[in-house]
């Protein structure tokens, strides 16, 4: 019979023969001799166990006892160096956000650590034959995560009401829903390709929830992978660990390739895309699966630990993380963290684990989740209230200290009591109740706030046209009929959406052959086949807002209007000076126009520069329009509008529409003489139009004219204001020689 066997922790337990001797003592009464024999065997067994332990332990000097140094991969219930790693990662995130206005790569480390710990937990269950209990796992997990999320969202909603202009409320409400239900990353990904939303997401106090949303999605997906692997292993008699290595290895490879390709082609979307981040989680899982088999000497692990720490701290300083991630560049911080985890506990005063296991760091690691949640809203609200672009050294330090204190208190008085509450843990429904209460605490004020904003917008929209005359107030013969108490339109709560929405997509013979161009093609006006003329508006976002005035003209004159937009692309420009996307748009749009042979096209002819008097005729514009006029197509070239460094509606809301800070002298943003004046002078089918005097009356660019917001942001004229200029726009065209309607 064997003397004994090793249990799951590597300890010797008595063999079957030993227990049979003890049983025979009880039931056969073999006397004192048998008792002495049994005791002797058990004592010898204990001696063997102690000898084995001494063999496994490293040599140590006499005197003070030292802890046994586990090798890399040895199972330990608590990993202080990983907790310290978590603390360093969150400090990197906070410091880079507050002081440097950059991204550190610390979030990528969080993603790896979360999957590393999750995988270790589930693998231990599977290898010990325990049930996964996914329902219990999810209830316990989100019961812990949601309380601090609810606290953060409620605080942000309150701060938005107190400190943020009403033009920001709608965006905060939408992002609060997205954060609460873990789809914030997809919301921001959609905004990253929404031309009018890109500048506004940066000011959101909830933007940092994107990474938590991805984590939440993985916390649902990963257990399902484990469950599927467990079923496959049982059905086909496979070993669970190799099966999981193959599964996560495939996820790692496919996601990394997808991430590299997508980052190169559409980095702003890829940054928030869950699919481009799956490989980071898969790497953490592969690390957890391989760790027990990674055996390195102490000196090697000491070097690995410090290499990981240095690489982790230097990542954000060397790389432009915000512009290059995730892609292959995210391997830098994730592999750095992997090195630290593999190095493990070295029990050396020179090891990185000695630094990472420092008690203050480990303690900070306990509240790292709360610190990540709190620091960004505090920073954003501070910058908005103080009207600063970036926190200074002292104010930044205050922000960090306030965030750390708030995080420590929230962890101590909210997170820890709920996490350790045995009464809640006994029943799954109690954990689900905690989750439901957290959701309701946020959903109730959020829904109420949205309904109030919607009601205010509807009330403003019910005003009669004379309450918001806009540019009409600048024309001869205007009579003021604005009602007392009439509000400014468009309403600030939805001002970013104030752009023309055409009625239909291009169909039939009007559909461009290019699939990409077809998605950008819409039509309005007379669409029943009885149109007197066919006209096309083509160009960038400024042409989009111009199209509202063209549509007004179409409704009066019986035109059919087709709009083709390449947002961010200047139409008619020399394609050698634009990126491949805009070059393709220009080429495809030109071919489409020549094929359709419209009566006339409307374009933006010049290009202004933010808060400078620099303005130029679009490069290659005259040659481009000659292509169309030679084909008998009339071209309307409109002068571009001014661009500013300040957000005009935000300024008007926070400082007042009559504030001097919101009024910009025209000569600081536009030249006195436009190059449009000389463009196409010898071309009888070219018609230039300059509306600058109505956009910036009396040589001052103000945020509000005639009870209408002139701009929706820092450079786009609102659709509402363009509509008030439509009649004058048509008049200025009609007086030109050769123009016919």
Long-range contacts (C-beta under 8 A, 24 or more apart in sequence): 3-45, 3-48, 4-45, 4-48, 4-49, 8-128, 9-75, 11-49, 12-45, 12-48, 12-49, 12-52, 14-42, 14-45, 18-42, 18-45, 66-347, 67-347, 68-347, 69-298, 69-345, 69-346, 69-347, 70-344, 70-345, 71-295, 71-296, 71-344, 72-291, 72-294, 72-295, 72-296, 72-301, 72-342, 72-343, 72-344, 73-291, 73-292, 73-293, 73-294, 73-295, 73-342, 73-344, 74-292, 74-344, 75-292, 76-345, 79-341, 79-344, 79-345, 80-345, 80-353, 80-356, 80-357, 80-362, 81-305, 81-340, 81-341, 81-343, 81-344, 81-345, 81-352, 81-353, 81-356, 81-357, 82-113, 82-116, 82-117, 82-341, 82-356, 83-356, 83-361, 83-362, 83-365, 83-366, 84-353, 84-355, 84-356, 84-357, 84-358, 84-361, 84-362, 84-365, 85-109, 85-113, 85-337, 85-340, 85-341, 85-356, 85-365, 86-110, 86-113, 86-365, 86-368, 87-361, 87-362, 87-364, 87-365, 87-368, 88-309, 88-312, 88-313, 88-356, 88-361, 89-113, 89-312, 89-337, 89-368, 90-364, 90-365, 90-368, 90-371, 90-372, 91-364, 92-312, 92-313, 92-316, 93-372, 93-375, 94-371, 94-372, 94-375, 94-400, 94-403, 95-400, 96-316, 97-375, 97-376, 97-379, 98-375, 98-379, 98-391, 98-396, 98-399, 98-400, 99-390, 99-391, 99-393, 99-396, 100-316, 101-389, 101-390, 102-316, 102-321, 102-322, 103-316, 103-321, 103-322, 103-325, 104-315, 104-316, 104-321, 104-333, 105-312, 105-315, 105-316, 105-319, 105-321, 105-325, 105-330, 105-332, 105-333, 106-312, 106-316, 106-333, 107-211, 108-280, 108-325, 108-326, 108-330, 108-333, 108-334, 109-312, 109-333, 109-334, 109-336, 109-337, 110-211, 110-215, 110-372, 111-211, 111-214, 111-215, 111-218, 111-277, 111-280, 111-281, 111-284, 111-334, 112-280, 112-281, 112-283, 112-284, 112-287, 112-334, 112-337, 112-338, 113-284, 113-337, 114-215, 114-218, 114-219, 114-281, 114-284, 115-218, 115-222, 115-280, 115-281, 115-282, 115-283, 115-284, 115-285, 115-288, 116-284, 116-285, 116-287, 116-288, 116-341, 117-288, 118-218, 118-219, 118-222, 118-223, 118-285, 119-222, 119-244, 119-248, 119-284, 119-285, 119-288, 119-289, 120-288, 122-222, 122-223, 122-226, 123-226, 123-240, 123-241, 123-244, 123-288, 123-289, 126-226, 126-229, 126-230, 126-233, 126-240, 127-240, 127-241, 132-223, 132-226, 132-227, 132-230, 134-223, 134-224, 134-227, 135-428, 136-428, 137-223, 138-219, 138-220, 138-223, 139-428, 139-431, 139-432, 139-435, 140-425, 140-431, 141-219, 142-216, 142-435, 143-418, 143-424, 143-431, 143-432, 143-434, 143-435, 144-415, 144-418, 144-419, 145-212, 145-216, 145-369, 146-434, 146-435, 146-438, 146-439, 147-414, 147-415, 147-418, 147-434, 147-438, 148-369, 148-370, 148-373, 148-410, 148-414, 148-415, 149-179, 149-180, 149-212, 149-373, 149-438, 149-442, 150-180, 150-438, 150-439, 150-441, 150-442, 151-410, 151-414, 152-373, 152-374, 152-377, 153-179, 153-180, 153-206, 153-442, 153-446, 154-441, 154-442, 154-445, 155-377, 156-205, 156-206, 156-377, 157-442, 157-445, 157-446, 157-449, 159-205, 159-377, 159-381, 160-205, 161-449, 163-381, 163-384, 163-385, 164-381, 164-384, 165-492, 165-649, 165-650, 165-653, 165-654, 166-453, 166-492, 166-493, 166-653, 167-492, 167-493, 167-495, 167-496, 167-649, 167-650, 167-653, 168-200, 168-203, 168-650, 169-449, 169-453, 169-493, 170-453, 170-493, 170-494, 170-496, 171-200, 171-201, 171-204, 171-496, 172-204, 172-205, 172-206, 173-446, 173-449, 173-450, 173-453, 175-204, 175-206, 175-207, 175-209, 176-206, 176-442, 176-446, 177-446, 178-206, 178-209, 178-213, 179-206, 179-209, 179-212, 179-213, 180-439, 180-442, 180-443, 180-446, 182-212, 182-213, 182-216, 182-217, 183-213, 184-209, 184-210, 184-212, 184-213, 185-210, 185-211, 185-213, 185-214, 185-272, 185-273, 185-274, 186-213, 186-272, 186-274, 188-272, 189-269, 189-271, 189-272, 189-273, 192-268, 192-269, 192-271, 192-272, 193-266, 193-268, 193-269, 195-541, 195-567, 195-568, 196-496, 196-497, 196-499, 196-541, 196-712, 196-713, 196-716, 197-496, 198-268, 199-647, 199-713, 199-714, 200-496, 200-713, 203-380, 203-384, 204-380, 205-376, 205-377, 205-380, 205-381, 206-376, 206-377, 207-376, 208-372, 208-373, 208-376, 210-272, 212-372, 212-373, 214-274, 214-277, 217-274, 218-274, 218-278, 218-281, 222-281, 222-285, 225-251, 241-289, 244-285, 244-289, 245-286, 245-289, 245-290, 248-282, 248-285, 248-286, 248-289, 249-282, 249-286, 251-278, 251-279, 251-281, 251-282, 252-278, 252-279, 252-282, 252-283, 252-286, 253-279, 254-278, 254-279, 255-279, 255-282, 256-328, 259-326, 259-327, 259-328, 259-330, 260-327, 260-328, 263-324, 263-325, 263-326, 263-327, 264-327, 267-323, 267-324, 267-327, 270-326, 270-327, 271-322, 271-325, 271-326, 276-326, 276-327, 277-326, 280-326, 280-330, 280-334, 283-334, 283-338, 284-334, 287-338, 287-341, 287-342, 291-341, 291-342, 294-342, 296-342, 296-343, 298-346, 298-347, 298-348, 301-342, 301-343, 301-344, 301-346, 301-351, 302-343, 302-346, 302-348, 302-350, 302-351, 302-352, 304-339, 304-340, 304-342, 304-343, 305-339, 305-340, 305-343, 305-346, 305-351, 305-352, 305-353, 305-356, 306-352, 307-336, 307-339, 308-335, 308-336, 308-337, 308-338, 308-339, 308-340, 308-343, 308-352, 309-336, 309-340, 309-352, 309-355, 309-356, 311-335, 311-336, 311-339, 312-336, 312-337, 312-340, 364-404, 366-411, 367-404, 367-407, 367-408, 367-410, 367-411, 367-415, 368-407, 369-411, 369-415, 370-406, 370-407, 370-408, 370-410, 370-411, 370-415, 371-403, 371-404, 371-407, 373-407, 374-403, 374-406, 374-407, 374-410, 375-399, 375-400, 375-403, 375-407, 378-402, 378-403, 378-406, 453-493, 456-491, 456-493, 457-491, 457-493, 457-494, 459-487, 460-487, 460-489, 460-491, 461-489, 461-491, 463-487, 463-489, 467-707, 468-706, 468-707, 468-708, 468-720, 468-724, 469-706, 469-707, 469-708, 469-724, 470-705, 470-706, 470-707, 470-708, 470-710, 470-720, 470-721, 470-723, 470-724, 470-725, 471-694, 471-705, 471-706, 471-708, 471-721, 471-724, 471-725, 471-728, 472-706, 472-724, 472-727, 473-705, 473-706, 474-693, 474-694, 474-697, 474-705, 474-706, 475-728, 482-707, 486-707, 487-707, 488-652, 488-657, 488-704, 488-707, 488-708, 488-709, 489-707, 489-708, 489-709, 489-720, 490-708, 490-709, 490-712, 490-718, 490-719, 490-720, 492-649, 492-653, 492-709, 495-649, 495-709, 495-712, 495-718, 496-712, 496-713, 498-709, 498-712, 498-718, 498-719, 498-720, 499-541, 499-544, 499-545, 499-548, 499-712, 499-716, 499-719, 500-524, 500-544, 500-545, 500-547, 500-548, 500-551, 500-563, 500-719, 502-547, 502-551, 502-561, 502-563, 503-527, 506-562, 510-562, 510-596, 512-564, 512-588, 512-592, 513-591, 513-592, 514-588, 514-592, 516-584, 516-585, 516-588, 517-564, 517-585, 517-588, 517-589, 517-592, 520-564, 520-565, 520-566, 520-585, 521-562, 521-563, 521-564, 522-562, 522-563, 523-560, 523-561, 523-562, 523-563, 524-551, 524-554, 524-561, 524-563, 525-551, 525-554, 525-555, 525-558, 525-559, 525-560, 525-561, 526-554, 526-558, 526-559, 526-560, 527-560, 530-558, 531-558, 531-559, 531-560, 532-557, 532-558, 532-559, 533-557, 533-558, 533-559, 533-560, 533-598, 533-599, 533-600, 534-559, 534-560, 534-562, 534-596, 534-598, 534-599, 535-559, 535-560, 535-561, 535-562, 535-598, 535-599, 535-600, 535-601, 535-602, 536-561, 536-562, 536-563, 536-564, 536-593, 536-596, 536-598, 536-600, 536-601, 536-602, 537-561, 537-562, 537-563, 537-564, 537-601, 537-602, 537-603, 538-563, 538-564, 538-565, 538-571, 538-589, 538-593, 538-601, 538-602, 538-603, 539-565, 539-566, 539-569, 539-570, 539-571, 539-572, 539-603, 539-604, 540-565, 540-566, 540-567, 540-568, 540-569, 540-570, 540-571, 540-604, 541-565, 541-567, 541-568, 541-716, 542-604, 542-640, 542-641, 542-715, 542-716, 542-717, 543-571, 543-602, 543-603, 543-604, 545-716, 545-717, 545-718, 545-719, 545-722, 546-602, 546-604, 546-638, 546-722, 547-602, 548-719, 548-722, 548-723, 548-726, 549-722, 549-723, 549-725, 549-726, 549-729, 549-730, 550-602, 552-723, 552-726, 552-727, 552-730, 553-726, 553-729, 553-730, 556-730, 557-741, 562-596, 562-598, 564-589, 564-592, 570-604, 570-607, 570-618, 571-603, 571-604, 571-618, 571-624, 572-603, 572-605, 572-618, 572-620, 572-621, 572-624, 572-625, 573-618, 573-619, 573-620, 573-621, 573-624, 574-619, 574-620, 575-620, 577-619, 590-624, 590-627, 593-628, 593-633, 594-627, 594-628, 594-631, 597-631, 597-632, 597-633, 598-633, 599-633, 599-634, 600-633, 600-634, 600-635, 600-636, 601-628, 601-633, 601-634, 601-635, 601-636, 602-636, 602-638, 603-635, 603-636, 603-637, 603-638, 604-637, 604-638, 604-639, 604-640, 605-637, 605-638, 605-639, 605-640, 605-676, 605-679, 605-688, 606-639, 606-640, 606-674, 606-675, 606-676, 607-640, 608-640, 608-641, 608-642, 608-643, 608-669, 608-670, 609-643, 610-643, 610-644, 610-645, 610-714, 610-715, 611-643, 611-644, 611-645, 611-664, 611-668, 611-669, 612-668, 612-669, 613-667, 613-668, 613-669, 613-670, 613-671, 614-671, 615-640, 615-670, 615-671, 615-674, 615-675, 616-675, 617-675, 617-676, 617-679, 621-679, 622-679, 622-680, 622-683, 625-680, 625-683, 625-686, 626-683, 628-685, 629-683, 629-684, 629-685, 629-686, 632-685, 633-685, 634-685, 634-686, 634-687, 635-680, 635-685, 635-686, 635-687, 636-687, 636-688, 636-689, 636-733, 637-676, 637-679, 637-680, 637-686, 637-687, 637-688, 637-689, 638-688, 638-689, 638-690, 638-691, 639-674, 639-676, 639-688, 639-689, 639-690, 639-691, 639-692, 641-691, 641-692, 641-695, 641-715, 641-717, 642-666, 642-669, 642-670, 642-692, 642-695, 642-696, 642-701, 642-715, 643-669, 643-714, 643-715, 644-669, 644-701, 644-711, 644-714, 644-715, 645-714, 646-714, 647-713, 647-714, 648-703, 648-709, 648-710, 648-711, 648-713, 648-714, 649-703, 649-709, 649-711, 649-712, 649-713, 651-703, 652-703, 652-704, 652-709, 657-702, 657-703, 657-704, 662-702, 662-703, 663-700, 663-701, 663-702, 663-703, 664-696, 664-700, 664-701, 665-699, 665-700, 665-701, 666-692, 666-696, 666-699, 666-700, 666-701, 667-699, 669-701, 670-696, 684-737, 684-738, 685-738, 687-733, 687-736, 687-738, 687-739, 689-729, 689-732, 689-733, 691-725, 691-728, 691-729, 691-732, 694-725, 694-728, 695-721, 695-725
